[in-house]
Every structure is written in C-alpha cells, then in structure tokens.
C-alpha cells in the first residue's frame, strides 16, 4: 500500500509545477518519514486552496489516524471534497469510509463538506 501511495503521489507531482509541486513534494517526503506535523503544515494550505490531491491525502490521514485522531467524519469530508474536484480514487475511498459511519455521522460529513465548499475552503473544520 505504501509503495502504491508513493508512486501515485510522485506521478501526480510530476504532472504539476510551481508551488503545488513544491509543497506537495515536501509533504510526501514527510508523510513517508512519519513526520505528520510537517505533512499537515504543507498539505492543509493546499487542501484549503481546493487541491484535490492534498484533500485526498488528508482523507487518508484522518481515515487511518496518521498524525491526527482517527476521524471517519473528517476523512469522508476530505475524500468527498477531493472527489468533487474530480479525483475518482477519492470517490472510491469516500464510499468505503461511508460504510463505517452511522447515518447521523454520514449526514454530518456531507454537511461539513458542503459548508467547506460554500466557504471557498475557509471553514473546513
């Protein structure tokens, strides 16, 4: 799984240029080194700019509890946001996480994603 994630991330970064590639590259190195504080510092601003790849990886972090408390509602929200930006893999993960949620928690995750989108990614907590 780790190699697949890294290969995917490297391929996506290779297609990018500028600040996205730089911030994401620092974050991916930190992710695989287990330095999740750096990951959050690098990727959260990218996710808040609507960058699907950063939103996808934040979803992975919350789904697995990598450097953050495991939170399936937050994971679903980030995967949902990434899917809305066109990331089909994130859509598949969103659906997997949805199966772990109660109907009330799923409604909360969807609500949080709508609020985040409506606020132009300024209210995503």
PyMOL CGO cylinders between C-alpha atoms (Angstrom):
from pymol import cmd
from pymol.cgo import CYLINDER

trace = [
    CYLINDER, 0.00, 0.00, 0.00, 2.80, 2.39, 0.93, 0.3, 1, 1, 1, 1, 1, 1,
    CYLINDER, 2.80, 2.39, 0.93, 4.55, 1.98, -2.43, 0.3, 1, 1, 1, 1, 1, 1,
    CYLINDER, 4.55, 1.98, -2.43, 1.31, 2.44, -4.35, 0.3, 1, 1, 1, 1, 1, 1,
    CYLINDER, 1.31, 2.44, -4.35, 0.61, 5.68, -2.47, 0.3, 1, 1, 1, 1, 1, 1,
    CYLINDER, 0.61, 5.68, -2.47, 4.12, 6.95, -3.12, 0.3, 1, 1, 1, 1, 1, 1,
    CYLINDER, 4.12, 6.95, -3.12, 4.05, 6.06, -6.82, 0.3, 1, 1, 1, 1, 1, 1,
    CYLINDER, 4.05, 6.06, -6.82, 0.68, 7.77, -7.21, 0.3, 1, 1, 1, 1, 1, 1,
    CYLINDER, 0.68, 7.77, -7.21, 1.89, 10.85, -5.38, 0.3, 1, 1, 1, 1, 1, 1,
    CYLINDER, 1.89, 10.85, -5.38, 5.13, 11.05, -7.37, 0.3, 1, 1, 1, 1, 1, 1,
    CYLINDER, 5.13, 11.05, -7.37, 3.24, 10.73, -10.65, 0.3, 1, 1, 1, 1, 1, 1,
    CYLINDER, 3.24, 10.73, -10.65, 0.80, 13.46, -9.70, 0.3, 1, 1, 1, 1, 1, 1,
    CYLINDER, 0.80, 13.46, -9.70, 3.56, 15.77, -8.53, 0.3, 1, 1, 1, 1, 1, 1,
    CYLINDER, 3.56, 15.77, -8.53, 5.48, 15.15, -11.76, 0.3, 1, 1, 1, 1, 1, 1,
    CYLINDER, 5.48, 15.15, -11.76, 2.47, 16.46, -13.66, 0.3, 1, 1, 1, 1, 1, 1,
    CYLINDER, 2.47, 16.46, -13.66, 2.41, 19.60, -11.51, 0.3, 1, 1, 1, 1, 1, 1,
    CYLINDER, 2.41, 19.60, -11.51, 4.67, 22.59, -11.41, 0.3, 1, 1, 1, 1, 1, 1,
    CYLINDER, 4.67, 22.59, -11.41, 5.17, 25.57, -9.14, 0.3, 1, 1, 1, 1, 1, 1,
    CYLINDER, 5.17, 25.57, -9.14, 4.09, 25.90, -5.53, 0.3, 1, 1, 1, 1, 1, 1,
    CYLINDER, 4.09, 25.90, -5.53, 1.77, 22.90, -5.62, 0.3, 1, 1, 1, 1, 1, 1,
    CYLINDER, 1.77, 22.90, -5.62, 4.59, 20.57, -6.60, 0.3, 1, 1, 1, 1, 1, 1,
    CYLINDER, 4.59, 20.57, -6.60, 6.97, 22.06, -4.04, 0.3, 1, 1, 1, 1, 1, 1,
    CYLINDER, 6.97, 22.06, -4.04, 4.56, 21.94, -1.10, 0.3, 1, 1, 1, 1, 1, 1,
    CYLINDER, 4.56, 21.94, -1.10, 3.24, 18.56, -2.05, 0.3, 1, 1, 1, 1, 1, 1,
    CYLINDER, 3.24, 18.56, -2.05, 6.74, 17.14, -2.54, 0.3, 1, 1, 1, 1, 1, 1,
    CYLINDER, 6.74, 17.14, -2.54, 7.83, 18.28, 0.94, 0.3, 1, 1, 1, 1, 1, 1,
    CYLINDER, 7.83, 18.28, 0.94, 4.63, 16.79, 2.35, 0.3, 1, 1, 1, 1, 1, 1,
    CYLINDER, 4.63, 16.79, 2.35, 5.01, 13.44, 0.61, 0.3, 1, 1, 1, 1, 1, 1,
    CYLINDER, 5.01, 13.44, 0.61, 8.56, 13.03, 1.91, 0.3, 1, 1, 1, 1, 1, 1,
    CYLINDER, 8.56, 13.03, 1.91, 7.35, 13.90, 5.39, 0.3, 1, 1, 1, 1, 1, 1,
    CYLINDER, 7.35, 13.90, 5.39, 4.37, 11.54, 5.05, 0.3, 1, 1, 1, 1, 1, 1,
    CYLINDER, 4.37, 11.54, 5.05, 6.58, 8.53, 4.38, 0.3, 1, 1, 1, 1, 1, 1,
    CYLINDER, 6.58, 8.53, 4.38, 9.02, 9.60, 7.10, 0.3, 1, 1, 1, 1, 1, 1,
    CYLINDER, 9.02, 9.60, 7.10, 6.14, 9.69, 9.59, 0.3, 1, 1, 1, 1, 1, 1,
    CYLINDER, 6.14, 9.69, 9.59, 6.56, 13.45, 10.18, 0.3, 1, 1, 1, 1, 1, 1,
    CYLINDER, 6.56, 13.45, 10.18, 2.86, 14.23, 10.15, 0.3, 1, 1, 1, 1, 1, 1,
    CYLINDER, 2.86, 14.23, 10.15, 3.28, 17.69, 11.69, 0.3, 1, 1, 1, 1, 1, 1,
    CYLINDER, 3.28, 17.69, 11.69, 5.16, 18.74, 8.56, 0.3, 1, 1, 1, 1, 1, 1,
    CYLINDER, 5.16, 18.74, 8.56, 2.63, 16.96, 6.37, 0.3, 1, 1, 1, 1, 1, 1,
    CYLINDER, 2.63, 16.96, 6.37, -0.23, 18.96, 7.87, 0.3, 1, 1, 1, 1, 1, 1,
    CYLINDER, -0.23, 18.96, 7.87, 1.73, 22.22, 7.63, 0.3, 1, 1, 1, 1, 1, 1,
    CYLINDER, 1.73, 22.22, 7.63, 2.42, 21.60, 3.92, 0.3, 1, 1, 1, 1, 1, 1,
    CYLINDER, 2.42, 21.60, 3.92, -0.81, 19.98, 2.75, 0.3, 1, 1, 1, 1, 1, 1,
    CYLINDER, -0.81, 19.98, 2.75, -3.54, 21.77, 4.69, 0.3, 1, 1, 1, 1, 1, 1,
    CYLINDER, -3.54, 21.77, 4.69, -2.95, 25.07, 2.84, 0.3, 1, 1, 1, 1, 1, 1,
    CYLINDER, -2.95, 25.07, 2.84, -3.04, 23.17, -0.46, 0.3, 1, 1, 1, 1, 1, 1,
    CYLINDER, -3.04, 23.17, -0.46, -6.28, 21.45, 0.56, 0.3, 1, 1, 1, 1, 1, 1,
    CYLINDER, -6.28, 21.45, 0.56, -7.70, 24.83, 1.55, 0.3, 1, 1, 1, 1, 1, 1,
    CYLINDER, -7.70, 24.83, 1.55, -6.89, 26.05, -1.97, 0.3, 1, 1, 1, 1, 1, 1,
    CYLINDER, -6.89, 26.05, -1.97, -9.04, 23.26, -3.38, 0.3, 1, 1, 1, 1, 1, 1,
    CYLINDER, -9.04, 23.26, -3.38, -6.18, 20.97, -4.44, 0.3, 1, 1, 1, 1, 1, 1,
    CYLINDER, -6.18, 20.97, -4.44, -7.73, 17.52, -4.77, 0.3, 1, 1, 1, 1, 1, 1,
    CYLINDER, -7.73, 17.52, -4.77, -4.53, 15.57, -4.18, 0.3, 1, 1, 1, 1, 1, 1,
    CYLINDER, -4.53, 15.57, -4.18, -3.92, 17.29, -0.84, 0.3, 1, 1, 1, 1, 1, 1,
    CYLINDER, -3.92, 17.29, -0.84, -7.56, 16.76, 0.13, 0.3, 1, 1, 1, 1, 1, 1,
    CYLINDER, -7.56, 16.76, 0.13, -7.25, 13.08, -0.78, 0.3, 1, 1, 1, 1, 1, 1,
    CYLINDER, -7.25, 13.08, -0.78, -4.19, 12.61, 1.41, 0.3, 1, 1, 1, 1, 1, 1,
    CYLINDER, -4.19, 12.61, 1.41, -5.80, 14.46, 4.31, 0.3, 1, 1, 1, 1, 1, 1,
    CYLINDER, -5.80, 14.46, 4.31, -8.66, 11.99, 3.95, 0.3, 1, 1, 1, 1, 1, 1,
    CYLINDER, -8.66, 11.99, 3.95, -6.15, 9.15, 4.22, 0.3, 1, 1, 1, 1, 1, 1,
    CYLINDER, -6.15, 9.15, 4.22, -4.60, 10.71, 7.30, 0.3, 1, 1, 1, 1, 1, 1,
    CYLINDER, -4.60, 10.71, 7.30, -7.95, 11.01, 9.09, 0.3, 1, 1, 1, 1, 1, 1,
    CYLINDER, -7.95, 11.01, 9.09, -9.13, 7.59, 7.92, 0.3, 1, 1, 1, 1, 1, 1,
    CYLINDER, -9.13, 7.59, 7.92, -6.02, 5.91, 9.34, 0.3, 1, 1, 1, 1, 1, 1,
    CYLINDER, -6.02, 5.91, 9.34, -5.15, 8.25, 12.22, 0.3, 1, 1, 1, 1, 1, 1,
    CYLINDER, -5.15, 8.25, 12.22, -1.82, 9.28, 10.70, 0.3, 1, 1, 1, 1, 1, 1,
    CYLINDER, -1.82, 9.28, 10.70, -0.72, 12.22, 12.88, 0.3, 1, 1, 1, 1, 1, 1,
    CYLINDER, -0.72, 12.22, 12.88, -4.32, 13.16, 13.66, 0.3, 1, 1, 1, 1, 1, 1,
    CYLINDER, -4.32, 13.16, 13.66, -7.02, 11.47, 15.72, 0.3, 1, 1, 1, 1, 1, 1,
    CYLINDER, -7.02, 11.47, 15.72, -8.77, 8.87, 13.58, 0.3, 1, 1, 1, 1, 1, 1,
    CYLINDER, -8.77, 8.87, 13.58, -11.95, 10.60, 12.45, 0.3, 1, 1, 1, 1, 1, 1,
    CYLINDER, -11.95, 10.60, 12.45, -14.12, 8.98, 9.81, 0.3, 1, 1, 1, 1, 1, 1,
    CYLINDER, -14.12, 8.98, 9.81, -16.34, 12.05, 9.50, 0.3, 1, 1, 1, 1, 1, 1,
    CYLINDER, -16.34, 12.05, 9.50, -13.32, 14.23, 8.66, 0.3, 1, 1, 1, 1, 1, 1,
    CYLINDER, -13.32, 14.23, 8.66, -11.95, 11.51, 6.36, 0.3, 1, 1, 1, 1, 1, 1,
    CYLINDER, -11.95, 11.51, 6.36, -15.25, 11.34, 4.48, 0.3, 1, 1, 1, 1, 1, 1,
    CYLINDER, -15.25, 11.34, 4.48, -15.39, 15.13, 4.20, 0.3, 1, 1, 1, 1, 1, 1,
    CYLINDER, -15.39, 15.13, 4.20, -11.86, 15.38, 2.72, 0.3, 1, 1, 1, 1, 1, 1,
    CYLINDER, -11.86, 15.38, 2.72, -12.42, 12.44, 0.35, 0.3, 1, 1, 1, 1, 1, 1,
    CYLINDER, -12.42, 12.44, 0.35, -15.75, 13.98, -0.69, 0.3, 1, 1, 1, 1, 1, 1,
    CYLINDER, -15.75, 13.98, -0.69, -14.08, 17.33, -1.41, 0.3, 1, 1, 1, 1, 1, 1,
    CYLINDER, -14.08, 17.33, -1.41, -11.34, 15.65, -3.45, 0.3, 1, 1, 1, 1, 1, 1,
    CYLINDER, -11.34, 15.65, -3.45, -13.95, 13.65, -5.37, 0.3, 1, 1, 1, 1, 1, 1,
    CYLINDER, -13.95, 13.65, -5.37, -15.88, 16.86, -6.08, 0.3, 1, 1, 1, 1, 1, 1,
    CYLINDER, -15.88, 16.86, -6.08, -12.66, 18.20, -7.60, 0.3, 1, 1, 1, 1, 1, 1,
    CYLINDER, -12.66, 18.20, -7.60, -12.54, 15.22, -9.95, 0.3, 1, 1, 1, 1, 1, 1,
    CYLINDER, -12.54, 15.22, -9.95, -10.42, 12.68, -8.07, 0.3, 1, 1, 1, 1, 1, 1,
    CYLINDER, -10.42, 12.68, -8.07, -12.13, 9.34, -8.79, 0.3, 1, 1, 1, 1, 1, 1,
    CYLINDER, -12.13, 9.34, -8.79, -9.91, 7.41, -6.36, 0.3, 1, 1, 1, 1, 1, 1,
    CYLINDER, -9.91, 7.41, -6.36, -11.04, 9.73, -3.57, 0.3, 1, 1, 1, 1, 1, 1,
    CYLINDER, -11.04, 9.73, -3.57, -14.63, 8.97, -4.51, 0.3, 1, 1, 1, 1, 1, 1,
    CYLINDER, -14.63, 8.97, -4.51, -14.00, 5.27, -4.03, 0.3, 1, 1, 1, 1, 1, 1,
    CYLINDER, -14.00, 5.27, -4.03, -12.38, 5.86, -0.63, 0.3, 1, 1, 1, 1, 1, 1,
    CYLINDER, -12.38, 5.86, -0.63, -15.24, 8.18, 0.36, 0.3, 1, 1, 1, 1, 1, 1,
    CYLINDER, -15.24, 8.18, 0.36, -17.68, 5.36, -0.34, 0.3, 1, 1, 1, 1, 1, 1,
    CYLINDER, -17.68, 5.36, -0.34, -15.62, 2.90, 1.73, 0.3, 1, 1, 1, 1, 1, 1,
    CYLINDER, -15.62, 2.90, 1.73, -15.50, 5.33, 4.66, 0.3, 1, 1, 1, 1, 1, 1,
    CYLINDER, -15.50, 5.33, 4.66, -19.25, 5.94, 4.33, 0.3, 1, 1, 1, 1, 1, 1,
    CYLINDER, -19.25, 5.94, 4.33, -19.82, 2.29, 5.23, 0.3, 1, 1, 1, 1, 1, 1,
    CYLINDER, -19.82, 2.29, 5.23, -18.09, 2.91, 8.58, 0.3, 1, 1, 1, 1, 1, 1,
    CYLINDER, -18.09, 2.91, 8.58, -20.40, 5.79, 9.51, 0.3, 1, 1, 1, 1, 1, 1,
    CYLINDER, -20.40, 5.79, 9.51, -23.79, 5.88, 11.16, 0.3, 1, 1, 1, 1, 1, 1,
    CYLINDER, -23.79, 5.88, 11.16, -26.49, 7.68, 9.18, 0.3, 1, 1, 1, 1, 1, 1,
    CYLINDER, -26.49, 7.68, 9.18, -26.11, 10.68, 11.52, 0.3, 1, 1, 1, 1, 1, 1,
    CYLINDER, -26.11, 10.68, 11.52, -22.31, 10.76, 11.10, 0.3, 1, 1, 1, 1, 1, 1,
    CYLINDER, -22.31, 10.76, 11.10, -22.66, 10.46, 7.32, 0.3, 1, 1, 1, 1, 1, 1,
    CYLINDER, -22.66, 10.46, 7.32, -25.07, 13.40, 7.31, 0.3, 1, 1, 1, 1, 1, 1,
    CYLINDER, -25.07, 13.40, 7.31, -22.56, 15.39, 9.38, 0.3, 1, 1, 1, 1, 1, 1,
    CYLINDER, -22.56, 15.39, 9.38, -19.71, 14.55, 6.99, 0.3, 1, 1, 1, 1, 1, 1,
    CYLINDER, -19.71, 14.55, 6.99, -21.77, 15.65, 3.99, 0.3, 1, 1, 1, 1, 1, 1,
    CYLINDER, -21.77, 15.65, 3.99, -22.84, 18.82, 5.78, 0.3, 1, 1, 1, 1, 1, 1,
    CYLINDER, -22.84, 18.82, 5.78, -19.22, 19.66, 6.65, 0.3, 1, 1, 1, 1, 1, 1,
    CYLINDER, -19.22, 19.66, 6.65, -18.19, 19.17, 3.01, 0.3, 1, 1, 1, 1, 1, 1,
    CYLINDER, -18.19, 19.17, 3.01, -21.00, 21.48, 1.82, 0.3, 1, 1, 1, 1, 1, 1,
    CYLINDER, -21.00, 21.48, 1.82, -20.02, 24.15, 4.37, 0.3, 1, 1, 1, 1, 1, 1,
    CYLINDER, -20.02, 24.15, 4.37, -16.37, 23.85, 3.35, 0.3, 1, 1, 1, 1, 1, 1,
    CYLINDER, -16.37, 23.85, 3.35, -17.19, 24.23, -0.35, 0.3, 1, 1, 1, 1, 1, 1,
    CYLINDER, -17.19, 24.23, -0.35, -19.63, 27.09, 0.25, 0.3, 1, 1, 1, 1, 1, 1,
    CYLINDER, -19.63, 27.09, 0.25, -16.99, 28.97, 2.25, 0.3, 1, 1, 1, 1, 1, 1,
    CYLINDER, -16.99, 28.97, 2.25, -14.39, 28.52, -0.53, 0.3, 1, 1, 1, 1, 1, 1,
    CYLINDER, -14.39, 28.52, -0.53, -12.43, 26.18, 1.77, 0.3, 1, 1, 1, 1, 1, 1,
    CYLINDER, -12.43, 26.18, 1.77, -12.29, 28.71, 4.63, 0.3, 1, 1, 1, 1, 1, 1,
    CYLINDER, -12.29, 28.71, 4.63, -14.50, 26.71, 7.02, 0.3, 1, 1, 1, 1, 1, 1,
    CYLINDER, -14.50, 26.71, 7.02, -13.38, 23.10, 6.72, 0.3, 1, 1, 1, 1, 1, 1,
    CYLINDER, -13.38, 23.10, 6.72, -13.02, 22.08, 10.35, 0.3, 1, 1, 1, 1, 1, 1,
]
cmd.load_cgo(trace, "trace")
